[in-house]
Amino acid sequence: MKSWIQKHQLLSFFGLAYAIMFGVLFTFIYLTPSRPLQPWSLIWFLSIFSPSLSALIVTWIIGGTPEIKRLSYSRLAGFRVPDR
């Protein structure tokens, strides 16, 4: 499975993102059919942030924990605002 994900990274990302989003939403609809989805609920966050979760999962599978650390540190610690 890991070798397939390494060869098809973009397809894995989109497939996992859609699987997380629709899996969470369809499970919610199936378990509580008469209850509307409320903004700011856990189900809402999981469906909205499914692309981010998918990106982290695919990155972790391909590169492991060091790649996740490099990704988060390079984006957060590498941001600089120039002095005036």
Secondary structure, 3 states (H helix, E strand, C coil): CHHHHHHCHHHHHHHHHHHHHHHHHHHHHHHCCCCCCCCCCHHHHHHHCHHHHHHHHHHHHHHHHHHHHHHHHHHHCCCCCCCC
